Amino acid sequence: MNFFLVVLGLLLALLILAIAFYLFTARRYQSSSSVANSYDHWTEDGILEFYWGEHIHLGHYGSPPHRKDFLTAKADFVDEMVRWGGLDQLPAGTTVLDVGCGIGGSSRILAKDYGFAVTGVTISPQQVKRAQELTPHDLNVTFLVDDAMALSFPDASFDVVWSIEAGPHMPDKAVFAKELMRVLKPGGVLVVADWNQRDDRQKPLNFWEKPVMQQLLDQWSHPAFSSIEGFAELLAATGWVEGTVKTTDWTEPTLPSWLDSIRQGIIRPNGLVRFGVSGFIKSLREVPTLLLMRLAFGTGLCRFGMFYARRAEN
């Protein structure tokens, strides 16, 4: 009984430390450097990769969602996005720019399973380093440090521009939209998956939604979320889109990812051995944000948006 109380007391103390850590170590967006620093730290300590694998994005659990292995769902997301964007109809050797590539999980699938020539860019030097370490030499993939707000590539450089969950880190969504379309070849295809806020032009945030959204911004270096409707308008406003921007909502098939993320910490206790008490506290500090994400996406405050656009021929 005494042993049980000691363990319970220790866990309670760790929880209090984690909550204090959460409240006093917010990663508020200040500049592109604050985003780079956040991802450098997440990559260096290895905790995010240990629990989330090589794909630092949500998983696809089907429609309606069904139970899947967490890491399998993440890899499946890439294949579902490829099919949704019609990229599975493109030939081997198609050039792809992966904007916000993380540690290269999606880039490797695009190169290995579809034969694409992929360039992955991220603002984090540590992510580039880790992506290079994880990538076999025989894959046609290159990783570079680059800023999505001012891509270093010439106009019309790629057949496909691809991006997953990078948009919330961009301070000016119009500039981000313009850069994505600028580097796309005429006739080329843009496919984007992103976290989005409900369109508050139609339904303003209420009294509880405002503080929730502020926490989602502050904790993970996000300056702002766009809405699905708003970002589609910004893409169209570049003047380079042929026809209309196609959008859809993937909130339902991705929703289980949030609680599944927390579940990983429970079913994989070897993480405590690997990363120690400090790693446990770092992991625990993310739980409130994951729960708030589940709340936001589950209530319609946030939506998971998919965007498809083709660049006009002239």
PyMOL commands that set and color helices and strands:
alter all, ss='L'
color gray80, all
select helices_A, chain A and resi 2-24+32-45+47-52+70-84+87-89+105-114+125-134+167-169+173-182+209-219+228-237+251-254+257-267+270-285+287-299
alter helices_A, ss='H'
color red, helices_A
select strands_A, chain A and resi 95-99+117-122+141-145+158-164+184-197+246-249+302-310
alter strands_A, ss='S'
color yellow, strands_A
deselect
rebuild
show_as cartoon
